[in-house]
Amino acid sequence: MTPTTAPLPHCSLGAATGPLLVYFHGAPGGLAEAQALQADAQRLGLRVICQERFAAPSALAGEAYFQALADDVARHAQGQPVDLVGFSIGTFVALQVARLLGAQVRSLHLVSAAAPLEGGDFLPAMAGRPVFQLAQRQPHLLRALTAVQGLLARVAPDALLGSLFASAQGADQALRTDPAFRQRTLHDLRRCFNALRSGYVRDVVAYVQPWHAQLRGVAAPTHLWHGDADNWSPPAMARYLQQQLPDCVECQVLPGLSHYSTLHMALPRIGAQIAGAATQ
């Protein structure tokens, strides 16, 4: 694939050279979320890239947006195999990029995966149900909501974080008081709901559109990592993806873990898998 778009802002973690891991953050989310990969990437010799995709030009939408992300990954990969890791709604984006990159993707890891909403009766069990319903029916009101969230992120960040984690389950409850997690999350929320608001809305609105048919175009060997207490992406979503993806290698269900706690548990394991596969 020949990159045709300008480079996207990104952060680079871990080794300067080595197997390339591209991380797709959640929505809300951002570059600080990828910092959890830093120590393991350095230890394992992995080169990690996380795109600030919400900063992509607002004119990019639909397939053109995903193609721009795929072009940017191809630019970093320079013809070499690449491993993709997506979290939450970032799994939706990672699946689209994997579809476009084809055989260049050595492995695809989906953590707390968000499946197509039309794939099942998922919404009633999702903590983000009101947001997704707004995105489906009245996206202009979603933009208004994010403006209010942006104000809260500036003047009352703890209140915003508390509202987002009010329904936290499983091991996610302990993360609410973890200083490092709070710092990273608040940093991303401030940017997501203010300077990068339009990019966040683009991802959410794209996610709630029908896209289940595109799953059959994802050829990469895929690994699912999901907490059995996840109430952001219900475990039924992982089971659906396991059935629908052409090459689902495994579906790891982690007892007692929810959305973010699954990410923290899975990332070191994913890094070790990718590093090991790259040396074979």
Backbone bond lengths (Angstrom), bond angles and torsions (degrees), N, CA, C in turn:
res aa  C-N    CA-C-N  psi(-1)  N-CA   C-N-CA  omega(-1)  CA-C   N-CA-C  phi
1 M - - - 1.466 - - 1.535 109.09 -
2 T 1.311 116.24 133.11 1.457 120.82 178.46 1.515 109.61 -98.84
3 P 1.344 118.32 117.91 1.465 119.90 -179.62 1.519 111.51 -59.81
4 T 1.325 117.32 134.29 1.458 121.62 -177.03 1.523 112.46 -120.39
5 T 1.321 118.98 -2.99 1.458 122.04 -177.44 1.521 109.86 -118.21
6 A 1.332 114.74 162.72 1.459 119.75 179.77 1.522 110.37 -68.06
7 P 1.344 117.10 151.95 1.474 119.78 178.56 1.521 111.63 -59.71
8 L 1.328 115.52 146.10 1.453 121.33 176.64 1.522 109.78 -92.60
9 P 1.337 118.20 149.59 1.467 119.22 170.77 1.523 108.88 -57.37
10 H 1.313 116.39 145.88 1.461 119.91 -178.86 1.518 109.31 -158.93
11 C 1.326 115.79 168.60 1.461 120.71 169.00 1.519 107.94 -115.42
12 S 1.329 116.05 149.56 1.458 122.68 178.23 1.523 107.94 -118.56
13 L 1.332 116.23 133.04 1.454 122.07 -177.92 1.517 109.91 -129.50
14 G 1.322 115.42 163.44 1.450 120.13 173.71 1.503 113.22 76.85
15 A 1.328 116.67 -141.69 1.456 122.70 -174.62 1.526 111.01 -77.59
16 A 1.323 115.26 156.13 1.463 120.45 177.87 1.524 111.03 -74.34
17 T 1.321 116.51 -28.37 1.454 122.30 176.16 1.527 108.31 -132.21
18 G 1.312 116.25 171.81 1.460 119.83 179.25 1.507 110.92 123.34
19 P 1.336 117.92 -178.62 1.463 121.39 178.55 1.527 110.98 -55.33
20 L 1.337 115.45 136.08 1.462 120.30 -176.52 1.526 110.95 -91.87
21 L 1.324 115.62 122.30 1.465 123.57 174.03 1.522 107.21 -112.05
22 V 1.315 117.29 123.17 1.465 121.90 176.72 1.522 108.44 -107.00
23 Y 1.323 115.44 123.73 1.462 122.47 -175.34 1.528 109.90 -104.65
24 F 1.333 116.76 130.24 1.459 122.95 178.88 1.528 108.41 -109.42
25 H 1.322 116.02 108.73 1.464 121.55 -175.32 1.523 111.55 -71.67
26 G 1.323 115.07 169.59 1.451 121.09 -178.80 1.517 112.58 -78.54
27 A 1.345 115.24 -177.19 1.464 121.58 177.83 1.536 107.60 -140.19
28 P 1.354 117.43 102.85 1.457 126.89 8.04 1.529 112.00 -71.53
29 G 1.320 113.85 156.16 1.454 120.90 -179.92 1.514 108.73 169.10
30 G 1.331 115.31 -176.05 1.451 118.84 -178.95 1.511 111.47 177.97
31 L 1.321 115.23 -167.22 1.459 121.42 -173.92 1.523 112.79 -62.88
32 A 1.328 117.98 -33.47 1.466 119.55 -178.11 1.523 111.67 -63.16
33 E 1.335 116.31 -27.81 1.458 120.77 178.63 1.528 111.64 -58.08
34 A 1.332 116.37 -34.15 1.465 121.36 -177.93 1.521 113.10 -72.01
35 Q 1.342 117.36 -13.51 1.456 119.75 -177.96 1.523 112.50 -60.13
36 A 1.335 116.57 -23.16 1.463 119.88 177.72 1.525 112.52 -62.59
37 L 1.329 116.71 -16.17 1.466 121.59 179.56 1.519 113.11 -87.46
38 Q 1.324 117.78 -14.43 1.461 121.48 -167.72 1.530 113.69 -54.98
39 A 1.310 118.31 -55.72 1.462 120.97 -173.56 1.525 111.73 -63.77
40 D 1.327 117.11 -45.37 1.462 120.02 -178.97 1.521 111.46 -68.07
41 A 1.330 117.21 -37.63 1.459 119.80 178.96 1.518 111.00 -63.57
42 Q 1.323 116.79 -42.15 1.460 120.56 179.12 1.525 110.52 -65.12
43 R 1.315 116.22 -43.72 1.468 120.44 -178.63 1.523 112.41 -65.66
44 L 1.331 116.14 -37.07 1.458 120.72 -175.63 1.529 113.61 -91.83
45 G 1.321 116.78 -5.06 1.461 119.41 179.85 1.509 113.72 75.71
46 L 1.328 117.28 30.57 1.459 121.71 178.86 1.524 110.54 -95.64
47 R 1.307 116.09 143.56 1.468 121.86 173.08 1.524 107.37 -99.82
48 V 1.321 117.25 118.38 1.460 122.15 -174.67 1.521 109.85 -111.53
49 I 1.313 115.53 131.95 1.457 123.07 174.63 1.528 108.10 -120.95
50 C 1.325 116.47 134.93 1.457 121.68 171.49 1.525 108.24 -126.75
51 Q 1.315 117.03 117.32 1.460 121.21 -179.86 1.530 110.88 -77.04
52 E 1.319 116.04 140.56 1.468 120.04 169.75 1.534 106.95 -87.33
53 R 1.327 115.02 72.63 1.466 119.43 -168.53 1.519 112.80 -68.06
54 F 1.341 118.63 -23.89 1.457 119.65 177.64 1.535 111.26 -65.28
55 A 1.335 117.03 -15.67 1.461 121.09 179.06 1.524 112.10 -88.69
56 A 1.332 118.41 -1.37 1.467 120.78 177.25 1.528 109.12 -60.90
57 P 1.331 118.16 147.21 1.476 120.76 -177.73 1.517 112.45 -50.11
58 S 1.321 116.42 137.28 1.463 121.40 -175.92 1.523 112.52 -63.95
59 A 1.337 117.45 -20.99 1.466 120.47 178.74 1.521 112.02 -69.88
60 L 1.322 117.13 -19.15 1.460 120.53 179.63 1.525 109.52 -78.43
61 A 1.313 116.07 127.45 1.461 121.00 178.96 1.521 108.80 -150.75
62 G 1.320 115.56 160.31 1.457 120.08 176.16 1.518 112.71 59.61
63 E 1.323 115.70 -139.58 1.458 121.53 -176.62 1.528 112.10 -62.21
64 A 1.340 117.08 -33.65 1.468 119.97 179.40 1.525 111.01 -63.31
65 Y 1.314 116.92 -36.37 1.465 121.55 177.65 1.525 110.64 -65.07
66 F 1.324 117.00 -49.04 1.460 119.94 -179.92 1.527 111.22 -64.91
67 Q 1.318 116.66 -35.93 1.466 119.75 178.16 1.525 110.65 -65.01
68 A 1.329 116.58 -38.32 1.463 120.24 178.07 1.525 110.75 -62.85
69 L 1.329 116.69 -40.82 1.462 120.30 177.71 1.522 110.59 -65.64
70 A 1.333 116.95 -43.40 1.461 120.87 179.27 1.525 110.97 -63.99
71 D 1.323 117.23 -40.83 1.467 121.02 177.13 1.521 110.68 -59.95
72 D 1.322 115.91 -40.55 1.459 120.12 -179.03 1.530 110.82 -66.85
73 V 1.335 117.14 -40.38 1.464 120.08 175.71 1.524 110.19 -62.54
74 A 1.324 117.06 -43.32 1.464 120.92 179.70 1.524 111.09 -61.22
75 R 1.321 116.21 -35.89 1.469 120.03 178.65 1.531 110.61 -62.81
76 H 1.321 116.19 -42.74 1.463 120.16 178.61 1.526 111.96 -69.60
77 A 1.329 116.74 -36.01 1.468 121.10 -175.18 1.519 112.54 -74.60
78 Q 1.330 117.42 -29.64 1.467 122.11 178.76 1.532 112.05 51.16
79 G 1.317 115.22 46.80 1.449 120.69 175.08 1.511 115.98 85.17
80 Q 1.330 117.55 -5.45 1.459 121.28 -179.08 1.532 110.68 -90.84
81 P 1.340 117.58 160.28 1.465 119.77 176.52 1.526 110.74 -61.60
82 V 1.326 115.57 153.69 1.451 121.07 -178.75 1.530 108.92 -136.82
83 D 1.322 116.04 144.92 1.457 122.32 175.93 1.527 108.38 -109.93
84 L 1.323 116.41 133.50 1.458 121.64 -177.59 1.526 110.60 -111.47
85 V 1.339 115.34 137.69 1.461 121.93 175.95 1.516 108.03 -128.57
86 G 1.323 116.94 124.44 1.460 121.15 178.74 1.511 110.55 -121.37
87 F 1.336 115.63 147.20 1.464 122.01 178.95 1.518 110.01 -125.17
88 S 1.342 116.56 131.51 1.456 122.71 175.12 1.533 110.24 57.66
89 I 1.323 119.74 -127.59 1.458 120.22 177.73 1.524 111.04 -66.22
90 G 1.322 116.82 -19.86 1.454 119.57 172.92 1.519 112.62 -61.66
91 T 1.360 117.56 -20.83 1.461 119.49 176.01 1.526 110.30 -69.51
92 F 1.325 117.07 -36.53 1.466 121.40 175.15 1.525 110.48 -58.45
93 V 1.337 116.42 -45.20 1.463 120.52 -179.96 1.526 110.57 -68.55
94 A 1.339 116.86 -42.55 1.461 120.52 179.13 1.522 111.40 -59.91
95 L 1.328 117.81 -38.66 1.460 121.37 177.75 1.528 111.31 -63.64
96 Q 1.326 116.77 -40.58 1.467 119.49 178.71 1.532 111.09 -65.72
97 V 1.315 116.39 -42.31 1.469 120.22 179.62 1.524 110.49 -66.74
98 A 1.332 116.89 -40.79 1.467 120.18 177.70 1.521 111.00 -61.18
99 R 1.316 116.25 -40.22 1.463 120.63 177.81 1.521 111.20 -58.85
100 L 1.318 116.74 -41.03 1.466 121.17 -176.96 1.526 112.55 -78.30
101 L 1.331 117.21 -32.59 1.466 120.00 -179.30 1.529 112.20 -80.30
102 G 1.307 117.47 -22.73 1.460 121.06 175.88 1.514 113.68 61.70
103 A 1.331 116.14 -129.74 1.462 122.35 -171.70 1.524 113.26 -67.54
104 Q 1.327 118.41 -11.82 1.458 119.70 178.87 1.531 111.65 -70.05
105 V 1.333 117.49 -18.87 1.464 121.41 -179.42 1.530 109.03 -84.67
106 R 1.334 115.56 114.13 1.465 121.26 -179.08 1.530 110.99 -75.67
107 S 1.333 117.28 -39.99 1.457 121.22 177.10 1.515 109.51 -154.60
108 L 1.331 114.72 154.10 1.456 122.67 -179.63 1.522 107.52 -129.65
109 H 1.343 116.37 123.01 1.460 121.87 -178.97 1.526 108.56 -116.24
110 L 1.330 116.24 122.62 1.457 122.35 -178.03 1.523 109.04 -113.48
111 V 1.331 116.18 116.25 1.459 122.84 -175.43 1.530 109.42 -108.65
112 S 1.337 116.44 126.60 1.473 120.78 -177.02 1.527 109.42 51.03
113 A 1.324 115.01 51.99 1.459 122.00 -168.22 1.518 113.27 -64.91
114 A 1.339 114.80 141.69 1.462 122.64 174.36 1.518 108.27 -101.32
115 A 1.320 117.02 112.51 1.461 122.64 -179.29 1.527 110.15 -86.29
116 P 1.336 117.21 165.54 1.471 119.74 175.37 1.523 110.71 -58.23
117 L 1.314 116.99 133.83 1.456 120.35 -177.58 1.517 112.32 -63.22
118 E 1.330 116.54 -28.37 1.463 119.37 -179.40 1.526 112.16 -77.15
119 G 1.341 117.14 -3.43 1.456 120.81 -178.78 1.519 114.29 -78.89
120 G 1.317 118.20 -8.76 1.462 120.42 -179.17 1.520 110.46 178.09
121 D 1.311 116.23 -179.31 1.466 121.58 179.07 1.531 108.76 -87.52
122 F 1.328 115.09 66.00 1.459 121.02 -172.99 1.528 113.20 -84.93
123 L 1.318 117.40 -35.83 1.465 121.33 -169.50 1.528 115.01 -54.12
124 P 1.327 120.82 -42.51 1.465 119.37 -177.49 1.520 113.80 -58.74
125 A 1.340 117.88 -25.03 1.471 121.54 -177.79 1.524 112.70 -97.03
126 M 1.336 118.10 6.27 1.461 121.18 -175.11 1.521 111.58 -101.12
127 A 1.340 116.29 130.02 1.460 120.63 178.10 1.523 111.46 -61.75
128 G 1.316 117.73 -29.32 1.465 121.74 -179.20 1.515 114.08 -90.99
129 R 1.312 116.96 18.33 1.468 120.77 -176.43 1.533 113.44 -51.87
130 P 1.348 120.49 -47.60 1.472 119.00 -178.83 1.530 112.96 -60.30
131 V 1.317 116.83 -37.34 1.465 120.58 -179.93 1.526 110.15 -65.51
132 F 1.314 116.57 -45.22 1.462 119.77 -177.68 1.529 111.33 -68.95
133 Q 1.319 117.22 -34.76 1.460 118.98 176.91 1.519 111.39 -67.26
134 L 1.333 117.27 -37.95 1.462 119.79 174.18 1.520 110.98 -61.90
135 A 1.328 116.87 -43.94 1.456 120.98 -179.38 1.520 111.24 -62.15
136 Q 1.326 117.08 -34.95 1.464 120.98 179.51 1.520 112.38 -72.84
137 R 1.334 115.73 -43.73 1.467 120.08 -167.58 1.522 114.06 -103.24
138 Q 1.335 117.03 -36.44 1.466 121.24 -175.27 1.528 110.68 -143.86
139 P 1.330 117.00 71.77 1.464 119.46 -176.90 1.523 114.02 -58.51
140 H 1.325 117.32 -24.73 1.462 118.81 178.02 1.530 110.60 -66.59
141 L 1.350 116.60 -32.25 1.464 119.37 176.71 1.530 111.06 -74.12
142 L 1.323 116.96 -28.69 1.462 119.63 173.44 1.523 110.00 -63.12
143 R 1.305 116.66 -40.91 1.475 119.79 177.39 1.524 110.57 -62.74
144 A 1.325 117.07 -39.04 1.467 120.37 177.86 1.524 110.75 -65.86
145 L 1.329 116.75 -40.59 1.463 120.55 177.92 1.520 111.19 -61.57
146 T 1.328 117.15 -43.62 1.464 119.42 -179.08 1.530 111.37 -66.77
147 A 1.335 116.82 -28.22 1.462 119.13 175.60 1.529 109.99 -65.30
148 V 1.326 117.08 -41.98 1.467 121.19 176.90 1.532 109.71 -64.53
149 Q 1.336 117.27 -42.94 1.459 120.76 178.11 1.529 110.76 -62.46
150 G 1.329 116.49 -36.21 1.458 119.89 177.51 1.516 111.83 -63.47
151 L 1.345 116.75 -40.32 1.455 120.87 177.01 1.525 110.30 -63.59
152 L 1.327 116.56 -44.75 1.465 120.02 178.23 1.526 111.45 -61.53
153 A 1.339 116.09 -39.56 1.464 119.97 -179.81 1.521 111.31 -61.44
154 R 1.341 116.29 -29.64 1.464 120.35 -179.35 1.525 112.24 -83.98
155 V 1.335 117.13 -43.02 1.469 119.49 -170.46 1.526 113.68 -104.78
156 A 1.340 117.51 -23.40 1.477 120.32 -178.58 1.527 109.66 -145.00
157 P 1.336 116.70 62.68 1.474 119.51 -174.71 1.519 113.98 -59.75
158 D 1.334 117.43 -35.68 1.459 119.13 179.37 1.528 111.47 -65.39
159 A 1.317 116.54 -34.50 1.465 119.85 178.01 1.526 110.35 -67.34
160 L 1.317 117.05 -40.40 1.466 120.58 177.94 1.522 110.70 -63.74
161 L 1.328 116.37 -46.52 1.467 119.78 179.35 1.525 110.42 -61.99
162 G 1.348 116.37 -40.29 1.455 120.02 179.19 1.519 112.37 -63.38
163 S 1.340 116.70 -37.49 1.465 119.63 179.66 1.518 111.13 -68.94
164 L 1.326 117.26 -37.76 1.458 120.79 -179.74 1.522 112.02 -69.47
165 F 1.339 116.59 -30.11 1.458 120.59 -177.31 1.533 112.49 -106.37
166 A 1.317 116.75 16.21 1.467 120.03 -178.43 1.521 112.02 -61.94
167 S 1.318 116.48 -31.33 1.468 119.93 -178.48 1.525 112.18 -105.37
168 A 1.340 117.29 20.12 1.467 120.72 -177.74 1.522 111.37 -56.86
169 Q 1.324 115.15 138.51 1.457 121.00 179.90 1.522 110.25 -123.93
170 G 1.339 115.76 167.53 1.457 121.04 176.20 1.515 112.06 55.53
171 A 1.327 115.43 -143.70 1.460 120.89 -176.93 1.525 113.21 -71.33
172 D 1.339 118.70 -8.50 1.462 120.43 175.99 1.529 111.47 -64.74
173 Q 1.316 117.58 -26.22 1.461 120.11 -178.75 1.523 111.65 -61.42
174 A 1.338 116.91 -37.68 1.459 120.38 -179.63 1.526 111.61 -70.83
175 L 1.334 117.12 -29.12 1.466 119.93 -178.73 1.524 111.96 -65.64
176 R 1.315 117.77 -25.30 1.464 120.78 -178.58 1.518 111.92 -58.00
177 T 1.324 117.41 -27.83 1.462 120.59 -177.79 1.526 112.37 -107.14
178 D 1.337 117.77 5.63 1.463 120.88 178.73 1.534 109.05 -79.01
179 P 1.360 118.86 118.06 1.473 120.89 -173.34 1.525 113.56 -58.77
180 A 1.334 117.93 -43.35 1.468 120.51 -178.33 1.522 110.73 -65.15
181 F 1.323 116.20 -43.32 1.464 120.17 178.97 1.523 110.91 -63.36
182 R 1.328 117.09 -44.59 1.459 120.76 179.67 1.526 111.15 -61.31
183 Q 1.321 116.97 -42.24 1.463 120.15 -178.61 1.524 111.07 -63.49
184 R 1.351 116.23 -47.19 1.463 119.72 -179.32 1.532 110.53 -64.16
185 T 1.320 116.14 -44.00 1.455 119.74 -175.51 1.521 111.54 -67.02
186 L 1.324 117.23 -43.22 1.468 119.98 179.57 1.527 111.40 -65.08
187 H 1.325 117.30 -36.50 1.466 120.57 176.69 1.527 110.15 -59.40
188 D 1.336 116.03 -46.78 1.462 119.88 -178.28 1.524 111.63 -69.15
189 L 1.339 117.81 -37.17 1.455 120.18 179.87 1.528 111.40 -64.66
190 R 1.318 116.69 -39.84 1.474 119.46 179.20 1.523 110.86 -60.08
191 R 1.316 116.84 -45.31 1.469 120.21 -179.23 1.525 111.42 -73.43
192 C 1.321 116.26 -41.64 1.461 121.11 -176.36 1.523 111.79 -60.93
193 F 1.324 116.93 -43.48 1.460 120.95 -174.72 1.529 113.39 -94.38
194 N 1.314 117.40 5.25 1.464 120.60 177.31 1.525 110.67 -125.31
195 A 1.326 118.48 -92.05 1.465 120.81 -174.84 1.521 113.50 -61.60
196 L 1.348 117.65 -30.08 1.465 121.05 -174.75 1.531 112.15 -110.94
197 R 1.326 116.19 23.00 1.466 120.74 -173.61 1.524 112.70 -58.82
198 S 1.333 118.05 -44.24 1.466 119.90 -176.28 1.525 111.09 -64.16
199 G 1.339 117.30 -34.34 1.451 119.98 178.18 1.517 112.21 -69.37
200 Y 1.326 116.35 -37.44 1.463 120.52 175.80 1.523 110.45 -62.85
201 V 1.314 117.27 -47.28 1.464 121.05 179.82 1.529 110.13 -61.17
202 R 1.330 117.48 -40.02 1.473 120.37 178.35 1.524 110.91 -57.03
203 D 1.329 117.93 -44.81 1.458 121.08 -179.26 1.528 111.61 -64.02
204 V 1.330 116.43 -45.27 1.465 119.85 -176.72 1.527 110.70 -66.82
205 V 1.325 117.26 -43.69 1.464 120.72 179.73 1.525 110.68 -64.99
206 A 1.324 117.47 -38.51 1.471 120.25 177.36 1.524 110.65 -66.39
207 Y 1.325 117.29 -39.17 1.461 121.07 -177.62 1.527 112.37 -61.92
208 V 1.323 117.95 -39.38 1.462 120.06 -174.16 1.527 113.06 -79.23
209 Q 1.346 117.90 -5.68 1.462 120.50 175.08 1.532 109.42 -78.49
210 P 1.339 118.67 155.87 1.469 120.44 178.00 1.538 111.97 -61.67
211 W 1.321 116.35 130.00 1.465 119.74 178.60 1.524 113.05 -148.23
212 H 1.335 117.13 12.11 1.465 119.01 -176.63 1.520 112.21 -61.27
213 A 1.346 117.98 -31.82 1.470 120.54 -178.07 1.522 111.76 -63.77
214 Q 1.329 117.36 -24.51 1.462 120.31 -178.11 1.525 112.70 -75.01
215 L 1.324 117.82 -15.91 1.461 120.38 -179.18 1.524 111.73 -60.54
216 R 1.318 116.99 -33.16 1.465 120.44 -178.18 1.521 112.18 -68.73
217 G 1.311 117.20 -14.34 1.460 120.35 177.97 1.517 113.94 -89.29
218 V 1.342 117.26 1.89 1.466 121.26 -178.98 1.523 108.47 -94.32
219 A 1.328 116.29 106.61 1.466 120.76 -174.34 1.522 113.11 -91.77
220 A 1.314 118.37 -13.46 1.469 121.35 -172.66 1.521 111.74 -67.23
221 P 1.342 117.69 142.73 1.470 120.61 170.58 1.534 109.22 -58.61
222 T 1.326 116.41 124.37 1.462 120.95 -169.36 1.521 111.05 -117.86
223 H 1.333 114.82 136.68 1.458 123.17 178.82 1.527 108.09 -117.98
224 L 1.331 116.76 129.65 1.457 122.07 179.01 1.522 109.49 -107.30
225 W 1.345 115.93 135.34 1.457 123.00 178.20 1.524 107.27 -128.05
226 H 1.344 116.60 118.00 1.464 118.83 -171.61 1.521 110.89 -145.62
227 G 1.327 116.63 137.91 1.460 121.67 175.78 1.513 111.20 -84.58
228 D 1.313 116.43 140.94 1.469 118.35 -178.44 1.521 112.35 -76.77
229 A 1.354 118.17 -6.96 1.469 121.73 177.12 1.525 112.02 -108.18
230 D 1.329 117.43 16.49 1.468 121.49 -175.84 1.528 110.19 -72.36
231 N 1.334 116.69 120.44 1.456 120.60 176.14 1.527 111.95 -112.77
232 W 1.330 116.81 10.72 1.468 121.96 169.73 1.530 108.94 -94.22
233 S 1.318 115.70 -51.99 1.467 122.31 172.03 1.530 106.07 -116.91
234 P 1.314 118.88 98.43 1.467 120.66 -175.33 1.535 111.82 -56.84
235 P 1.326 118.00 146.10 1.466 120.98 179.67 1.527 113.95 -52.99
236 A 1.329 117.31 -26.05 1.467 119.98 177.29 1.528 111.37 -59.79
237 M 1.320 117.43 -26.71 1.464 120.39 177.83 1.523 110.88 -66.39
238 A 1.324 117.08 -40.46 1.460 120.10 178.27 1.522 110.44 -64.86
239 R 1.335 116.55 -40.96 1.462 119.43 179.17 1.526 111.08 -64.05
240 Y 1.321 116.39 -38.93 1.467 120.33 177.94 1.529 110.84 -62.63
241 L 1.327 116.55 -47.70 1.461 119.94 -179.67 1.526 111.54 -64.13
242 Q 1.315 116.34 -37.63 1.468 120.01 177.80 1.531 110.66 -58.03
243 Q 1.314 116.48 -37.34 1.457 120.71 -179.45 1.521 112.95 -78.22
244 Q 1.324 117.41 -31.31 1.457 120.95 -170.56 1.526 114.37 -93.01
245 L 1.328 117.62 -28.39 1.460 119.35 -176.39 1.527 110.82 -75.06
246 P 1.323 117.89 138.69 1.468 120.80 -175.63 1.522 114.67 -62.28
247 D 1.331 117.95 -33.11 1.460 120.30 -175.50 1.521 110.15 -136.46
248 C 1.342 116.32 68.47 1.466 120.91 176.83 1.520 108.30 -85.98
249 V 1.311 116.93 110.79 1.462 122.98 -175.56 1.522 110.89 -75.66
250 E 1.334 117.04 -41.27 1.462 120.62 -176.93 1.513 110.17 -158.67
251 C 1.332 114.57 157.69 1.461 121.71 172.84 1.519 107.27 -132.71
252 Q 1.325 115.57 100.86 1.462 121.90 -178.71 1.530 108.84 -87.40
253 V 1.324 116.51 115.20 1.457 121.24 175.96 1.526 107.82 -102.26
254 L 1.336 116.25 120.26 1.456 122.24 -171.63 1.528 110.42 -102.51
255 P 1.337 117.77 114.48 1.467 121.86 -175.12 1.526 112.36 -64.02
256 G 1.328 115.67 136.66 1.459 121.88 174.04 1.508 115.17 78.03
257 L 1.326 117.36 -2.42 1.460 119.93 -177.90 1.523 110.61 -100.75
258 S 1.329 114.56 150.50 1.449 120.39 177.22 1.530 108.88 -113.92
259 H 1.312 117.93 -138.84 1.460 121.97 -167.46 1.537 112.54 -74.33
260 Y 1.335 116.04 -65.70 1.468 120.50 -177.06 1.523 111.74 -75.59
261 S 1.311 116.94 -33.22 1.471 119.06 179.20 1.527 111.10 -65.00
262 T 1.322 117.87 -31.84 1.464 120.68 174.64 1.527 110.28 -64.92
263 L 1.316 116.53 -40.50 1.468 119.75 177.88 1.518 110.81 -59.28
264 H 1.323 117.66 -46.30 1.466 121.46 -177.99 1.525 111.41 -64.95
265 M 1.319 117.30 -36.20 1.453 120.72 179.12 1.530 111.49 -75.03
266 A 1.329 116.79 -37.95 1.461 120.67 -172.46 1.521 113.53 -78.73
267 L 1.324 118.51 -34.96 1.467 119.97 -172.13 1.531 113.83 -56.18
268 P 1.341 120.14 -46.13 1.472 117.84 178.24 1.529 112.62 -61.80
269 R 1.316 117.39 -36.95 1.462 121.01 179.33 1.526 110.65 -67.99
270 I 1.313 115.83 -41.04 1.458 120.03 178.91 1.519 110.31 -63.80
271 G 1.331 116.60 -45.45 1.463 120.08 178.62 1.514 112.10 -57.50
272 A 1.331 116.68 -43.42 1.464 120.64 179.69 1.521 111.25 -65.03
273 Q 1.321 117.28 -40.32 1.469 120.69 177.88 1.519 111.62 -61.57
274 I 1.335 115.44 -46.19 1.461 120.00 -177.31 1.529 110.42 -66.13
275 A 1.324 116.61 -43.90 1.461 120.03 179.11 1.526 110.90 -61.60
276 G 1.341 116.51 -42.10 1.457 120.07 179.49 1.497 113.08 -65.69
277 A 1.363 116.93 -42.63 1.462 120.75 -179.89 1.523 111.35 -65.27
278 A 1.332 116.93 -34.71 1.459 120.18 -177.63 1.517 113.15 -68.39
279 T 1.337 117.58 -21.99 1.469 120.59 -179.43 1.511 112.49 -91.93
280 Q 1.318 118.24 -5.75 1.468 121.03 -178.12 1.527 111.43 -82.92
